[in-house]
Amino acid sequence: MLALLQRCLPDTPLPSVRETLRVSLAVGIAVLLTGLLSALLAPAALTPVLVASMGASAIILLALPTSPLAQPWPLVGGQMISFAIGITLARWIHWPLVAGALALLLTAAAMLRLHCLHPPGGAATLIPILAHPDGPPFSYSYLLAPVAVNLLVLLLLAWGLNRWLGRTYPHRPQPARLNPHGTGDPAPTERAGLRERDVMAVLAEESVLPDIGAAELRRLLARAEYTALHRVFGELDCAAVMSREVVTVCSKQGAQEAWRLLRQHKLRALPVLDPLGQLVGMIALVDFLKRIPFAGLARDTGVLAAWLAGRDGPEPLVEEVMTHSIQTVRDNQSLLDLVPLLSDAGLHHLPVVDIEGKLVGMMTQSDLIAGLQWEMVRRAV
């Protein structure tokens, strides 16, 4: 018997007590304010000022704000279509049970085909049929007040209360990472993984109607994959792989010295330290190339040499050429955290700092590949 009861429970995580109290309070506030504000906006003689199905909608909008069922079009379309069908059938069919069954049939079909599935619509379509079976049928003006008024107020309250709860409403899935090179290819970490069309294909094949969008489901599955990967390969950190003997340049030195170091050590970038040894930026080959026009390579090489030598004015300092806003990583950070930075973000090198912010090493794409390869070989033997 206990096993049977356990199978009947939903396979979803239980919210914390704090979250339960916050959402419950928000639902109560939403229903109360929907009734009060609707009474102010609707005609004074209107009865009722609050439609019963709005209570169910309030729970969905505030407890499941990321669900497709809670978005504005399903809320408005699902409720309005359901009421319209219920009012129409109540006028033409005088057997409440028959009218109710037919109304639910038509309501479900309409919401599914119009992409506005909203479960409270099932209750909404029965209200005009069962509320006053022996009285006069509802007028179509009921769609404007109180239904449309309730929906408008509830929608605005859902937006405000979800912001108060720290959520974004209406929910929009996170956009896919842009390719750093401006091409149409997906970002590197998204090319081999799950795509939204993969999720859509499986849902269509299984004939499943999930209460979560395909894009959001793909994002959550990708996060789960990353968490599992982190559990397996997350032990290796930057300190085990990084280059420790780092070539640096002082921000107060001339740019010609940085250029010399880049050429001598065959590097593409150098960390820049201030006179106190604090990391203040990076200077890369591209920072020098930005300083010259590309009218002709031979001529521009001479322009760059003259500029570095100070023949066209004072020699520029490193701090005048370098990039000031840079991305750093910690020495105890997992190598897996560097994958999106050195692939999707288009970075080629990352300064590694300790807990005090002191430069202790450098990580490059080749360091990352070597570290992950070593970890895979170690686990294979």
C-alpha contacts under 8 A as a table, 3 or more apart, distances in Angstrom:
res1	aa1	res2	aa2	distance
1	M	4	L	5.06
1	M	5	L	6.30
2	L	5	L	5.09
2	L	6	Q	6.18
3	A	6	Q	5.05
3	A	7	R	6.29
4	L	7	R	5.18
4	L	8	C	6.52
5	L	8	C	5.11
5	L	9	L	6.75
6	Q	9	L	5.34
7	R	10	P	7.82
15	P	19	E	6.11
15	P	20	T	6.23
16	S	19	E	5.18
16	S	20	T	6.12
17	V	20	T	5.02
17	V	21	L	6.22
18	R	21	L	5.26
18	R	22	R	6.21
19	E	22	R	5.04
19	E	23	V	6.08
20	T	23	V	5.37
20	T	24	S	6.01
21	L	24	S	5.15
21	L	25	L	6.01
22	R	25	L	5.25
22	R	26	A	6.20
22	R	165	L	7.39
23	V	26	A	5.01
23	V	27	V	6.18
23	V	62	L	6.38
23	V	63	A	6.13
23	V	165	L	7.85
24	S	27	V	5.15
24	S	28	G	6.31
25	L	28	G	5.21
25	L	29	I	6.20
26	A	29	I	5.11
26	A	30	A	6.03
26	A	62	L	7.07
26	A	161	L	6.44
27	V	30	A	5.05
27	V	31	V	6.29
27	V	58	A	5.87
27	V	59	I	5.96
27	V	62	L	6.51
28	G	31	V	5.38
28	G	32	L	6.17
29	I	32	L	5.18
29	I	33	L	5.99
30	A	33	L	5.35
30	A	34	T	5.90
30	A	58	A	6.73
30	A	154	L	6.73
30	A	157	L	6.14
30	A	158	A	7.33
30	A	161	L	7.88
31	V	34	T	5.07
31	V	35	G	6.31
31	V	54	M	7.50
31	V	55	G	6.32
31	V	58	A	6.89
31	V	154	L	7.77
32	L	35	G	5.40
32	L	36	L	6.31
33	L	36	L	4.98
33	L	37	L	5.76
34	T	37	L	5.42
34	T	38	S	5.83
34	T	50	L	7.27
34	T	150	N	6.15
34	T	153	V	5.69
34	T	154	L	5.78
34	T	157	L	7.82
35	G	38	S	5.20
35	G	39	A	6.17
35	G	49	V	5.95
35	G	50	L	5.19
35	G	150	N	7.46
36	L	39	A	5.21
36	L	40	L	6.61
37	L	40	L	5.08
37	L	41	L	6.24
37	L	153	V	7.10
38	S	41	L	5.03
38	S	42	A	5.66
38	S	49	V	6.12
38	S	50	L	7.30
38	S	146	P	7.22
38	S	149	V	6.01
38	S	150	N	6.00
38	S	153	V	7.04
39	A	42	A	5.43
39	A	43	P	7.42
39	A	44	A	6.98
39	A	46	L	7.91
39	A	49	V	5.63
40	L	43	P	7.80
40	L	44	A	7.67
41	L	149	V	7.33
42	A	46	L	6.82
42	A	49	V	7.63
42	A	145	A	6.21
42	A	146	P	6.85
42	A	149	V	7.02
43	P	46	L	5.45
43	P	145	A	7.90
46	L	49	V	6.22
46	L	145	A	7.63
46	L	146	P	7.53
48	P	51	V	6.80
48	P	146	P	7.23
49	V	146	P	5.80
50	L	54	M	7.39
50	L	146	P	6.59
50	L	147	V	7.94
50	L	150	N	6.66
51	V	54	M	5.74
51	V	55	G	7.95
51	V	146	P	6.98
51	V	147	V	6.74
51	V	150	N	7.42
52	A	55	G	5.91
52	A	56	A	7.80
52	A	124	A	7.84
53	S	56	A	5.44
53	S	57	S	6.49
53	S	120	P	5.63
53	S	121	G	7.33
53	S	123	A	6.11
53	S	124	A	5.65
54	M	57	S	4.87
54	M	58	A	6.03
54	M	120	P	7.59
54	M	150	N	7.41
54	M	151	L	7.72
54	M	154	L	7.90
55	G	58	A	5.13
55	G	59	I	6.59
56	A	59	I	5.32
56	A	60	I	6.54
56	A	120	P	5.82
57	S	60	I	5.18
57	S	61	L	6.11
57	S	70	A	7.70
57	S	75	L	7.28
57	S	120	P	6.07
58	A	61	L	5.17
58	A	62	L	6.14
58	A	154	L	7.29
58	A	158	A	7.67
59	I	62	L	5.42
59	I	63	A	5.53
59	I	64	L	7.59
60	I	63	A	5.34
60	I	64	L	5.14
60	I	65	P	6.78
60	I	69	L	7.45
60	I	70	A	5.82
61	L	64	L	5.73
61	L	65	P	4.92
61	L	70	A	4.90
61	L	71	Q	7.55
61	L	158	A	6.33
62	L	65	P	5.48
62	L	158	A	6.62
62	L	161	L	7.70
62	L	162	N	6.55
64	L	67	S	5.53
64	L	70	A	6.75
65	P	70	A	5.67
65	P	71	Q	7.37
65	P	162	N	7.68
65	P	169	Y	6.74
65	P	170	P	7.52
65	P	171	H	6.79
66	T	70	A	6.93
66	T	71	Q	7.70
66	T	169	Y	7.82
66	T	170	P	7.82
66	T	171	H	5.34
66	T	172	R	7.99
66	T	212	I	6.97
67	S	70	A	5.41
67	S	71	Q	7.09
67	S	211	D	5.39
67	S	212	I	4.83
67	S	213	G	6.87
68	P	71	Q	5.54
68	P	74	P	7.50
68	P	211	D	6.04
68	P	212	I	5.74
68	P	213	G	5.98
69	L	74	P	5.90
69	L	75	L	7.24
69	L	116	C	7.45
69	L	117	L	6.04
69	L	118	H	5.22
69	L	119	P	7.64
69	L	211	D	6.64
70	A	74	P	6.61
70	A	75	L	6.29
70	A	118	H	7.36
71	Q	74	P	5.72
71	Q	75	L	6.26
71	Q	169	Y	7.99
71	Q	170	P	5.92
71	Q	171	H	7.05
72	P	75	L	5.12
72	P	76	V	6.08
72	P	155	L	7.07
72	P	170	P	6.90
73	W	76	V	5.26
73	W	77	G	5.40
73	W	78	G	7.54
73	W	116	C	6.02
74	P	77	G	5.22
74	P	78	G	5.13
74	P	79	Q	7.84
74	P	111	M	7.95
74	P	115	H	7.07
74	P	116	C	3.72
74	P	117	L	5.50
74	P	118	H	5.46
75	L	78	G	5.44
75	L	79	Q	6.07
75	L	116	C	7.21
75	L	118	H	6.10
75	L	151	L	7.67
76	V	79	Q	5.44
76	V	80	M	5.99
76	V	148	A	7.99
76	V	151	L	6.42
77	G	80	M	5.33
77	G	81	I	5.84
77	G	111	M	7.73
77	G	116	C	5.77
78	G	81	I	5.50
78	G	82	S	6.01
78	G	111	M	5.96
78	G	116	C	5.36
78	G	117	L	5.99
78	G	118	H	5.29
78	G	120	P	7.94
78	G	121	G	5.48
79	Q	82	S	5.21
79	Q	83	F	6.19
79	Q	118	H	7.40
79	Q	120	P	7.24
79	Q	121	G	5.00
79	Q	124	A	6.41
79	Q	147	V	7.94
80	M	83	F	5.28
80	M	84	A	6.12
80	M	143	L	6.73
80	M	147	V	7.35
80	M	148	A	7.52
81	I	84	A	5.10
81	I	85	I	6.21
81	I	107	T	7.16
81	I	110	A	7.67
81	I	111	M	7.72
81	I	121	G	7.98
82	S	85	I	5.28
82	S	86	G	6.18
82	S	103	A	7.97
82	S	107	T	5.54
82	S	121	G	5.33
82	S	122	G	6.99
82	S	124	A	5.82
82	S	125	T	4.52
83	F	86	G	5.01
83	F	87	I	6.03
83	F	121	G	7.66
83	F	124	A	5.62
83	F	125	T	4.80
83	F	126	L	7.93
83	F	127	I	7.70
83	F	128	P	7.22
83	F	143	L	6.98
84	A	87	I	5.27
84	A	88	T	6.17
84	A	125	T	7.49
84	A	140	Y	7.41
84	A	143	L	7.15
85	I	88	T	5.19
85	I	89	L	6.21
85	I	103	A	6.18
85	I	106	L	7.47
85	I	107	T	6.86
85	I	125	T	6.37
86	G	89	L	5.39
86	G	90	A	6.04
86	G	100	G	7.64
86	G	103	A	5.84
86	G	124	A	7.64
86	G	125	T	4.38
86	G	126	L	5.99
86	G	127	I	7.20
86	G	128	P	5.60
86	G	129	I	6.14
87	I	90	A	5.21
87	I	91	R	6.46
87	I	125	T	7.62
87	I	128	P	5.38
87	I	129	I	6.97
87	I	137	P	7.20
87	I	138	F	6.01
87	I	139	S	7.32
87	I	140	Y	7.02
88	T	91	R	5.38
88	T	92	W	6.65
89	L	92	W	5.12
89	L	93	I	5.60
89	L	99	A	5.93
89	L	103	A	6.79
89	L	129	I	7.55
90	A	93	I	5.62
90	A	94	H	6.57
90	A	96	P	7.56
90	A	99	A	6.55
90	A	128	P	6.49
90	A	129	I	5.03
90	A	137	P	6.34
90	A	138	F	7.91
91	R	94	H	7.31
91	R	137	P	5.90
93	I	96	P	7.39
93	I	98	V	7.58
93	I	99	A	5.69
94	H	99	A	7.20
94	H	133	P	7.97
95	W	98	V	5.48
95	W	99	A	5.98
96	P	99	A	5.02
96	P	100	G	5.78
96	P	129	I	6.07
96	P	130	L	6.46
96	P	133	P	6.80
97	L	100	G	5.03
97	L	101	A	6.13
98	V	101	A	5.29
98	V	102	L	6.17
99	A	102	L	5.24
99	A	103	A	5.91
99	A	129	I	7.05
100	G	103	A	5.00
100	G	104	L	6.19
100	G	125	T	7.71
100	G	126	L	5.84
100	G	129	I	6.51
100	G	130	L	7.85
101	A	104	L	5.26
101	A	105	L	6.25
102	L	105	L	5.01
102	L	106	L	6.21
103	A	106	L	5.23
103	A	107	T	5.88
103	A	125	T	6.39
103	A	126	L	7.31
104	L	107	T	4.94
104	L	108	A	5.97
104	L	122	G	6.14
104	L	125	T	6.80
104	L	126	L	7.68
105	L	108	A	5.47
105	L	109	A	6.36
106	L	109	A	5.17
106	L	110	A	6.01
107	T	110	A	5.13
107	T	111	M	6.06
107	T	121	G	7.47
107	T	122	G	7.06
107	T	125	T	7.22
108	A	111	M	5.32
108	A	112	L	6.11
108	A	117	L	7.64
108	A	122	G	7.53
109	A	112	L	5.29
109	A	113	R	6.12
110	A	113	R	5.29
110	A	114	L	5.89
111	M	114	L	5.21
111	M	115	H	5.89
111	M	116	C	4.88
111	M	117	L	4.72
111	M	118	H	7.34
112	L	115	H	5.28
112	L	116	C	6.40
112	L	117	L	5.59
113	R	116	C	7.84
114	L	117	L	7.94
118	H	121	G	5.66
118	H	122	G	8.00
119	P	122	G	5.71
119	P	123	A	7.77
120	P	123	A	5.35
120	P	124	A	6.24
121	G	124	A	4.69
121	G	125	T	6.11
122	G	125	T	5.62
122	G	126	L	6.91
123	A	126	L	5.35
123	A	127	I	6.52
124	A	127	I	5.38
124	A	128	P	7.82
125	T	128	P	6.70
125	T	129	I	7.49
126	L	129	I	5.16
126	L	130	L	5.89
126	L	131	A	7.87
127	I	130	L	5.46
127	I	131	A	5.34
128	P	131	A	5.71
128	P	132	H	7.30
128	P	137	P	7.14
128	P	138	F	6.07
129	I	132	H	7.00
129	I	133	P	6.34
129	I	137	P	7.95
130	L	133	P	5.49
132	H	135	G	5.10
132	H	136	P	7.34
132	H	137	P	7.50
133	P	137	P	7.99
138	F	142	Y	6.77
139	S	142	Y	5.70
140	Y	143	L	5.69
140	Y	144	L	7.85
141	S	144	L	5.43
141	S	145	A	6.49
142	Y	145	A	5.10
142	Y	146	P	6.00
142	Y	147	V	6.41
143	L	146	P	6.73
143	L	147	V	5.09
143	L	148	A	5.96
144	L	147	V	5.67
144	L	148	A	4.72
144	L	149	V	6.52
145	A	148	A	5.84
145	A	149	V	5.64
145	A	150	N	7.71
146	P	149	V	5.30
146	P	150	N	5.82
147	V	150	N	5.19
147	V	151	L	6.19
148	A	151	L	5.05
148	A	152	L	6.15
149	V	152	L	5.24
149	V	153	V	6.26
150	N	153	V	5.29
150	N	154	L	5.94
151	L	154	L	5.09
151	L	155	L	5.93
152	L	155	L	5.24
152	L	156	L	6.39
153	V	156	L	5.28
153	V	157	L	6.17
154	L	157	L	5.00
154	L	158	A	5.99
155	L	158	A	5.09
155	L	159	W	6.36
156	L	159	W	5.17
156	L	160	G	6.38
157	L	160	G	5.09
157	L	161	L	5.83
158	A	161	L	5.25
158	A	162	N	5.79
158	A	169	Y	7.31
159	W	162	N	5.51
159	W	163	R	6.39
159	W	168	T	7.70
159	W	169	Y	5.36
159	W	170	P	7.00
160	G	163	R	5.23
160	G	164	W	6.36
161	L	164	W	4.85
161	L	165	L	6.24
162	N	165	L	4.88
162	N	166	G	6.28
162	N	167	R	5.12
162	N	168	T	6.41
162	N	169	Y	6.28
163	R	166	G	4.97
163	R	167	R	5.10
163	R	168	T	6.01
163	R	169	Y	7.24
164	W	167	R	7.39
168	T	171	H	5.72
168	T	172	R	7.88
169	Y	172	R	7.78
173	P	215	A	6.19
173	P	216	E	5.50
174	Q	216	E	7.60
174	Q	219	R	7.96
176	A	186	P	7.82
176	A	187	A	7.97
177	R	186	P	7.29
177	R	187	A	5.82
177	R	344	D	7.10
178	L	182	G	7.35
178	L	186	P	6.91
178	L	187	A	6.03
178	L	344	D	7.66
179	N	182	G	5.43
179	N	183	T	6.11
179	N	184	G	7.14
179	N	185	D	6.46
179	N	186	P	5.96
179	N	187	A	4.76
179	N	188	P	7.73
179	N	344	D	6.64
179	N	345	A	7.98
180	P	183	T	7.86
180	P	187	A	7.49
180	P	344	D	6.53
180	P	345	A	6.08
180	P	346	G	5.35
181	H	346	G	7.72
185	D	191	R	7.96
186	P	190	E	6.01
186	P	191	R	5.81
187	A	190	E	5.42
187	A	191	R	6.53
187	A	343	S	7.65
187	A	344	D	5.24
188	P	191	R	5.51
188	P	192	A	7.84
188	P	343	S	5.97
188	P	344	D	5.68
189	T	192	A	6.81
189	T	193	G	7.07
189	T	339	V	7.91
189	T	340	P	6.76
189	T	343	S	7.09
189	T	344	D	6.56
190	E	193	G	5.29
190	E	194	L	7.10
190	E	195	R	7.37
191	R	195	R	7.97
193	G	222	A	7.54
194	L	198	D	6.41
194	L	199	V	7.51
194	L	218	R	6.61
194	L	221	L	7.99
194	L	222	A	6.89
195	R	198	D	5.19
195	R	199	V	6.75
195	R	218	R	6.83
196	E	199	V	5.22
196	E	200	M	6.28
196	E	214	A	6.22
196	E	215	A	5.60
196	E	218	R	5.93
197	R	200	M	4.90
197	R	201	A	6.02
198	D	201	A	5.14
198	D	202	V	6.38
199	V	202	V	5.27
199	V	203	L	6.20
199	V	214	A	6.20
199	V	217	L	7.69
199	V	218	R	6.54
200	M	203	L	5.14
200	M	204	A	6.13
200	M	214	A	6.27
201	A	204	A	5.18
201	A	205	E	6.10
202	V	205	E	4.97
202	V	206	E	6.03
203	L	206	E	5.20
203	L	207	S	5.83
203	L	208	V	5.20
203	L	209	L	7.23
204	A	207	S	4.97
204	A	208	V	6.62
205	E	208	V	7.94
210	P	213	G	7.29
212	I	216	E	6.69
212	I	217	L	6.38
213	G	216	E	5.24
213	G	217	L	6.02
214	A	217	L	5.00
214	A	218	R	6.09
215	A	218	R	5.14
215	A	219	R	6.27
216	E	219	R	5.02
216	E	220	L	6.23
217	L	220	L	5.16
217	L	221	L	6.15
218	R	221	L	5.13
218	R	222	A	6.08
219	R	222	A	5.10
219	R	223	R	6.21
220	L	223	R	5.01
220	L	224	A	6.19
221	L	224	A	4.96
221	L	225	E	6.18
222	A	225	E	5.02
222	A	226	Y	6.22
223	R	226	Y	5.05
223	R	227	T	6.16
224	A	227	T	5.02
224	A	228	A	6.24
225	E	228	A	5.17
225	E	229	L	6.15
226	Y	229	L	4.97
226	Y	230	H	5.98
227	T	230	H	5.00
227	T	231	R	6.26
228	A	231	R	5.09
228	A	232	V	6.52
229	L	232	V	5.17
229	L	233	F	5.91
229	L	234	G	7.20
230	H	233	F	5.25
230	H	234	G	4.32
230	H	235	E	7.95
230	H	336	L	6.76
231	R	234	G	5.58
231	R	235	E	7.88
232	V	235	E	7.66
233	F	236	L	6.70
233	F	336	L	7.58
233	F	375	E	7.14
234	G	237	D	7.44
234	G	334	S	5.56
234	G	335	L	6.99
234	G	336	L	6.49
235	E	334	S	6.68
236	L	240	A	6.81
236	L	334	S	5.88
236	L	335	L	6.20
236	L	371	G	7.80
236	L	375	E	7.46
237	D	240	A	5.79
237	D	241	V	7.26
237	D	331	D	6.92
237	D	332	N	5.39
237	D	333	Q	5.27
237	D	334	S	4.27
237	D	335	L	5.26
238	C	241	V	5.44
238	C	242	M	5.57
238	C	330	R	7.38
238	C	331	D	5.11
238	C	332	N	6.00
238	C	333	Q	5.86
238	C	334	S	6.32
238	C	335	L	5.87
238	C	352	V	7.62
238	C	363	M	7.38
239	A	242	M	5.63
239	A	331	D	4.95
239	A	332	N	6.22
239	A	361	G	7.91
241	V	363	M	7.74
241	V	367	D	6.34
241	V	368	L	7.52
241	V	371	G	5.94
242	M	352	V	7.82
242	M	361	G	5.77
242	M	362	M	5.49
242	M	363	M	5.11
242	M	364	T	7.96
242	M	367	D	6.54
243	S	246	V	6.58
243	S	361	G	5.27
243	S	362	M	5.20
243	S	363	M	6.54
243	S	367	D	7.97
244	R	360	V	6.27
244	R	361	G	4.48
244	R	362	M	6.81
245	E	361	G	6.92
246	V	360	V	7.89
246	V	361	G	6.03
246	V	362	M	6.73
247	V	261	L	7.88
247	V	270	L	6.60
247	V	271	P	7.43
248	T	270	L	5.63
248	T	271	P	5.18
248	T	272	V	5.90
248	T	273	L	6.99
249	V	253	Q	7.22
249	V	257	E	7.82
249	V	258	A	6.31
249	V	270	L	6.86
249	V	271	P	6.61
249	V	272	V	5.14
249	V	273	L	6.28
250	C	253	Q	5.43
250	C	272	V	5.60
250	C	273	L	4.97
250	C	274	D	5.67
250	C	275	P	6.60
250	C	318	V	7.27
251	S	272	V	5.77
251	S	273	L	5.86
251	S	274	D	5.34
251	S	275	P	7.42
251	S	280	V	7.87
251	S	317	L	6.95
251	S	318	V	5.00
251	S	319	E	4.79
252	K	274	D	7.28
252	K	275	P	7.52
252	K	317	L	5.94
252	K	318	V	6.24
252	K	319	E	6.54
253	Q	257	E	6.87
253	Q	258	A	7.93
253	Q	317	L	5.69
253	Q	318	V	5.86
254	G	257	E	5.68
254	G	258	A	7.18
254	G	315	E	6.35
254	G	316	P	5.92
254	G	317	L	4.32
254	G	318	V	5.60
255	A	258	A	5.14
255	A	259	W	6.28
255	A	308	L	6.53
255	A	315	E	7.14
255	A	316	P	5.75
255	A	317	L	5.11
255	A	318	V	4.67
255	A	321	V	7.29
256	Q	259	W	4.98
256	Q	260	R	6.14
256	Q	308	L	5.20
256	Q	309	A	6.88
256	Q	315	E	7.77
257	E	260	R	5.02
257	E	261	L	6.24
258	A	261	L	5.16
258	A	262	L	6.19
258	A	270	L	7.64
258	A	283	I	7.65
258	A	318	V	7.08
259	W	262	L	5.17
259	W	263	R	6.33
259	W	285	L	7.89
260	R	263	R	5.27
260	R	264	Q	5.97
261	L	264	Q	5.02
261	L	265	H	5.96
261	L	266	K	7.98
261	L	267	L	7.89
262	L	265	H	5.59
262	L	266	K	5.62
262	L	267	L	4.89
262	L	268	R	6.43
262	L	269	A	6.88
262	L	270	L	7.25
262	L	285	L	7.69
263	R	266	K	5.00
263	R	267	L	6.71
264	Q	267	L	7.94
267	L	270	L	7.39
268	R	284	A	5.53
268	R	285	L	5.63
269	A	282	M	6.63
269	A	283	I	5.52
269	A	284	A	3.94
269	A	285	L	6.44
269	A	349	H	7.64
270	L	282	M	5.63
270	L	283	I	5.34
270	L	284	A	6.29
271	P	279	L	7.00
271	P	280	V	7.95
271	P	281	G	6.16
271	P	282	M	4.57
271	P	283	I	6.54
271	P	351	P	7.08
272	V	279	L	5.94
272	V	280	V	5.81
272	V	281	G	5.06
272	V	282	M	5.24
272	V	283	I	6.74
272	V	318	V	7.94
272	V	322	M	7.80
273	L	276	L	7.52
273	L	277	G	5.20
273	L	278	Q	5.21
273	L	279	L	4.56
273	L	280	V	5.56
273	L	281	G	7.16
274	D	277	G	5.30
274	D	278	Q	5.46
274	D	279	L	6.59
274	D	280	V	6.35
275	P	278	Q	7.56
277	G	358	K	7.70
278	Q	357	G	7.56
278	Q	358	K	6.19
278	Q	359	L	7.36
279	L	357	G	7.70
279	L	358	K	6.83
279	L	359	L	6.35
280	V	324	H	6.38
281	G	322	M	6.38
281	G	323	T	5.55
281	G	324	H	4.51
281	G	325	S	6.51
281	G	326	I	6.14
282	M	322	M	5.60
282	M	323	T	5.32
282	M	324	H	6.75
282	M	326	I	6.98
283	I	287	D	6.36
283	I	318	V	7.44
283	I	321	V	6.99
283	I	322	M	4.35
283	I	323	T	5.99
284	A	287	D	5.32
284	A	288	F	7.15
284	A	322	M	7.29
285	L	288	F	5.42
285	L	289	L	6.46
286	V	289	L	4.91
286	V	290	K	6.13
287	D	290	K	5.36
287	D	291	R	7.11
287	D	321	V	6.23
287	D	322	M	6.45
287	D	323	T	7.47
288	F	291	R	5.50
288	F	292	I	7.53
288	F	304	L	7.88
288	F	321	V	7.18
289	L	292	I	5.73
290	K	293	P	7.70
291	R	304	L	7.85
292	I	300	D	6.54
292	I	303	V	7.04
292	I	304	L	6.60
293	P	300	D	6.86
294	F	297	L	6.66
294	F	300	D	6.57
295	A	299	R	7.71
295	A	300	D	7.16
296	G	299	R	5.49
296	G	300	D	5.92
297	L	300	D	5.07
297	L	301	T	6.10
298	A	301	T	5.31
298	A	302	G	6.75
299	R	302	G	5.28
299	R	303	V	6.37
300	D	303	V	4.76
300	D	304	L	6.11
301	T	304	L	5.20
301	T	305	A	6.24
302	G	305	A	5.08
302	G	306	A	6.12
303	V	306	A	5.21
303	V	307	W	6.11
304	L	307	W	5.05
304	L	308	L	6.11
305	A	308	L	5.21
305	A	309	A	6.11
306	A	309	A	5.10
306	A	310	G	6.18
306	A	311	R	5.33
306	A	312	D	6.49
307	W	310	G	5.18
307	W	311	R	6.22
307	W	312	D	5.85
307	W	313	G	7.57
307	W	315	E	6.99
308	L	311	R	7.82
308	L	315	E	6.02
308	L	316	P	7.22
309	A	315	E	6.25
310	G	313	G	5.11
310	G	314	P	4.97
310	G	315	E	4.17
310	G	316	P	7.49
311	R	314	P	7.44
311	R	315	E	7.89
316	P	320	E	6.39
316	P	321	V	7.39
317	L	320	E	5.36
317	L	321	V	6.89
318	V	321	V	5.30
318	V	322	M	5.87
319	E	322	M	5.40
323	T	326	I	6.98
327	Q	350	L	6.57
327	Q	351	P	7.44
328	T	350	L	5.69
328	T	351	P	5.14
328	T	352	V	5.89
328	T	353	V	6.92
329	V	333	Q	6.83
329	V	350	L	6.80
329	V	351	P	6.50
329	V	352	V	5.03
329	V	353	V	6.28
330	R	333	Q	5.21
330	R	352	V	5.48
330	R	353	V	5.12
330	R	354	D	5.78
330	R	355	I	7.24
331	D	352	V	5.69
331	D	353	V	5.89
331	D	354	D	5.68
331	D	360	V	7.58
331	D	361	G	7.96
333	Q	337	D	7.01
334	S	337	D	5.55
334	S	338	L	7.41
335	L	338	L	5.37
335	L	339	V	7.08
335	L	368	L	6.78
335	L	371	G	7.72
335	L	372	L	7.62
336	L	339	V	5.41
337	D	340	P	6.88
337	D	341	L	7.57
338	L	341	L	5.13
338	L	342	L	6.01
338	L	368	L	7.67
339	V	342	L	5.39
339	V	343	S	5.98
339	V	344	D	7.85
339	V	368	L	7.75
340	P	343	S	5.11
340	P	344	D	4.96
340	P	345	A	6.30
341	L	344	D	6.00
341	L	345	A	4.90
341	L	346	G	6.86
341	L	347	L	6.10
342	L	345	A	6.19
342	L	346	G	5.88
342	L	347	L	4.81
342	L	348	H	5.75
342	L	349	H	7.29
342	L	364	T	7.64
342	L	365	Q	6.12
343	S	346	G	5.35
343	S	347	L	6.77
347	L	350	L	7.49
348	H	364	T	5.76
348	H	365	Q	5.85
349	H	362	M	6.93
349	H	363	M	5.61
349	H	364	T	4.35
349	H	365	Q	6.74
350	L	362	M	5.78
350	L	363	M	5.06
350	L	364	T	6.33
351	P	359	L	6.83
351	P	360	V	7.93
351	P	361	G	6.19
351	P	362	M	4.63
351	P	363	M	6.32
352	V	359	L	5.91
352	V	360	V	5.77
352	V	361	G	4.93
352	V	362	M	5.34
352	V	363	M	6.79
353	V	356	E	7.52
353	V	357	G	5.13
353	V	358	K	5.12
353	V	359	L	4.48
353	V	360	V	5.34
353	V	361	G	6.94
354	D	357	G	5.24
354	D	358	K	5.52
354	D	359	L	6.74
354	D	360	V	6.50
355	I	358	K	7.51
363	M	367	D	5.96
363	M	368	L	7.05
364	T	367	D	5.11
364	T	368	L	6.35
365	Q	368	L	5.12
365	Q	369	I	6.28
366	S	369	I	5.14
366	S	370	A	6.11
367	D	370	A	5.18
367	D	371	G	6.08
368	L	371	G	5.15
368	L	372	L	6.21
369	I	372	L	5.31
369	I	373	Q	6.05
370	A	373	Q	5.11
370	A	374	W	6.11
371	G	374	W	5.16
371	G	375	E	6.28
372	L	375	E	5.09
372	L	376	M	6.21
373	Q	376	M	5.14
373	Q	377	V	6.21
374	W	377	V	5.18
374	W	378	R	6.05
375	E	378	R	5.04
375	E	379	R	6.26
376	M	379	R	5.26
376	M	380	A	6.17
377	V	380	A	5.02
377	V	381	V	6.50
378	R	381	V	5.73
